[in-house]
Amino acid sequence: MNKKVEEGFNNQINAELHSAYLYYSMSAYFEDLNLSGFASWMRVQAQEELFHASKFYDFICDRGGRVLMQPIDAVDTEWESPLAAFEAAYGHEKYISDRINKLVKLAREEGDVMAENFLQWFVQEQVEEEATADEKVQEIKMVGNQGQGLFMVDRELGQRTFTMPADGE
C-alpha cells in the first residue's frame, strides 16, 4: 500500500473514531435533557462512525498496510441548545467531507487507484451525512428548541436504527 495513502487512512481512522466520540458526547447531552429520541439518533450516528473506522481499518489490512492507532482528542460536552448541537454535527460532517475529498486527491496524486475507488463509497456517504444533518437542523429551526414541536422531532429521531450495510455498500 502506498505509504502516504496509508498514513492518510490511519489519520482518517482517528477522525472517524473522534466523530463517534463526539456523537456519543452529544447523545449524553441529549439524555441529560430528557430528549431520548435525540440521544438515540446520536448513538446511531456514533455507530455509523465506528463502522466507517472499521472500513478504513480493514482496507489498510487487506492492502498489507499497518494500522496505527492514535489518541482521540477530547470533544465538547455541552451545547447551548438542541439546535446548536445539531448545527455542530452538521459542521462536523462538512469537516469530514473535506477530509475525504483531500484523501481522494491524495490517492489520485499517488496513483493509488484502489484507494481512490475505495473512497468513492465515502464520497457518497458524506453527501448523505451532510444532507441528513442539515435536514435535522432545518426541522429544529422550524419547531424551535422547546415545546410540542421539539417533542415531535424527538419522537421522530428516536425511530432511527443502525443497520450494518451489506458488503459493497
C-alpha positions in Angstrom: 0.0 0.0 0.0 1.2 3.5 -0.8 2.8 4.8 2.4 1.3 8.4 2.1 -2.1 7.0 1.5 -1.7 4.6 4.4 -0.8 7.5 6.7 -3.8 9.4 5.5 -6.1 6.4 6.1 -4.7 5.9 9.5 -5.4 9.6 10.3 -8.9 9.1 8.9 -9.5 6.1 11.3 -8.7 8.5 14.1 -11.1 11.1 12.7 -13.9 8.6 12.4 -13.3 7.4 16.0 -13.2 11.1 17.1 -16.6 11.5 15.3 -18.0 8.5 17.2 -16.7 10.0 20.4 -18.3 13.4 19.6 -21.7 11.8 18.7 -21.6 9.8 22.0 -21.0 13.0 23.8 -24.0 14.6 22.0 -26.1 11.6 22.9 -25.2 12.0 26.6 -26.0 15.7 26.4 -29.5 14.9 25.0 -30.0 12.2 27.6 -29.4 14.8 30.3 -32.1 17.0 28.6 -34.5 14.0 28.7 -34.6 14.0 24.9 -34.2 10.3 24.4 -35.0 10.3 20.7 -32.3 12.9 20.0 -29.9 10.8 22.2 -30.8 7.6 20.3 -30.3 9.3 16.9 -26.8 10.4 18.0 -25.9 6.9 19.3 -26.9 5.5 15.9 -24.7 8.2 14.3 -21.8 7.1 16.6 -22.3 3.5 15.5 -22.1 4.6 11.8 -18.8 6.4 12.5 -17.4 3.2 14.2 -18.4 1.3 11.1 -16.6 3.9 8.9 -13.4 3.5 11.0 -13.7 -0.3 10.6 -13.9 0.0 6.8 -10.7 2.0 6.7 -9.0 -0.4 9.2 -10.0 -3.4 7.0 -8.8 -1.7 3.8 -5.4 -1.0 5.3 -5.0 -4.6 6.5 -6.3 -6.0 3.2 -3.7 -4.0 1.3 -0.8 -5.2 3.5 -0.5 -1.9 5.4 -0.2 -1.3 9.1 -2.9 0.2 11.2 -1.5 2.6 13.8 -4.0 3.7 16.5 -3.7 7.3 17.8 -5.0 9.2 20.8 -8.5 10.6 20.3 -8.8 14.3 21.1 -11.4 15.5 23.7 -14.8 16.6 22.4 -17.3 19.2 23.5 -19.8 18.0 26.2 -22.2 21.0 26.3 -24.2 22.9 23.7 -26.5 26.0 24.1 -29.5 24.1 22.7 -30.6 21.0 20.7 -30.3 23.2 17.6 -26.7 24.2 18.5 -25.8 20.6 18.9 -27.2 19.6 15.5 -25.6 22.6 13.9 -22.3 21.4 15.4 -23.0 17.9 14.0 -23.7 19.4 10.5 -20.5 21.4 10.7 -18.6 18.3 11.7 -19.9 16.3 8.8 -18.8 19.1 6.4 -15.3 18.8 8.0 -15.3 15.1 7.5 -16.4 15.6 3.9 -13.4 17.9 3.4 -11.1 15.3 4.8 -12.5 12.6 2.5 -12.1 15.0 -0.5 -8.4 15.5 0.4 -7.9 11.7 0.7 -9.3 11.3 -2.8 -7.0 13.9 -4.1 -4.0 12.3 -2.3 -4.9 8.8 -3.7 -5.1 10.3 -7.2 -1.8 12.1 -6.8 -0.1 9.0 -5.6 -1.7 6.9 -8.3 -3.4 4.6 -5.8 -6.4 3.6 -7.9 -7.6 1.0 -5.4 -7.7 3.6 -2.6 -9.4 6.1 -4.8 -12.0 3.6 -5.8 -12.5 2.6 -2.1 -13.0 6.3 -1.2 -15.9 6.7 -3.6 -18.2 5.0 -1.1 -17.2 7.6 1.5 -17.8 10.4 -1.0 -21.4 9.3 -1.5 -21.8 8.6 2.2 -20.8 12.2 3.1 -23.3 13.6 0.7 -26.0 11.7 2.6 -24.5 12.6 6.0 -24.4 16.3 5.3 -28.0 16.2 3.8 -29.4 14.4 6.8 -27.7 16.6 9.4 -28.8 19.7 7.6 -32.4 18.4 7.3 -32.5 17.9 11.1 -31.1 21.4 11.6 -33.9 22.8 9.5 -36.5 20.8 11.3 -35.4 22.0 14.7 -35.3 25.6 13.4 -38.9 25.3 12.3 -40.2 23.9 15.6 -37.8 25.8 18.0 -35.8 24.5 21.0 -38.8 23.6 23.2 -42.4 22.7 23.4 -44.6 20.3 21.4 -42.7 20.7 18.2 -39.4 19.6 19.8 -41.3 16.7 21.4 -42.5 15.6 18.0 -39.0 15.8 16.5 -37.6 13.8 19.5 -40.1 11.0 18.8 -39.2 11.0 15.1 -35.5 10.9 15.8 -36.0 8.0 18.2 -37.2 5.8 15.3 -33.7 5.7 13.6 -31.9 2.4 13.8 -28.4 1.3 12.7 -28.3 -1.4 10.0 -24.9 -2.7 9.1 -24.5 -2.1 5.3 -24.0 -5.2 3.2 -20.7 -5.8 1.5 -20.1 -3.4 -1.3 -22.5 -0.8 0.1 
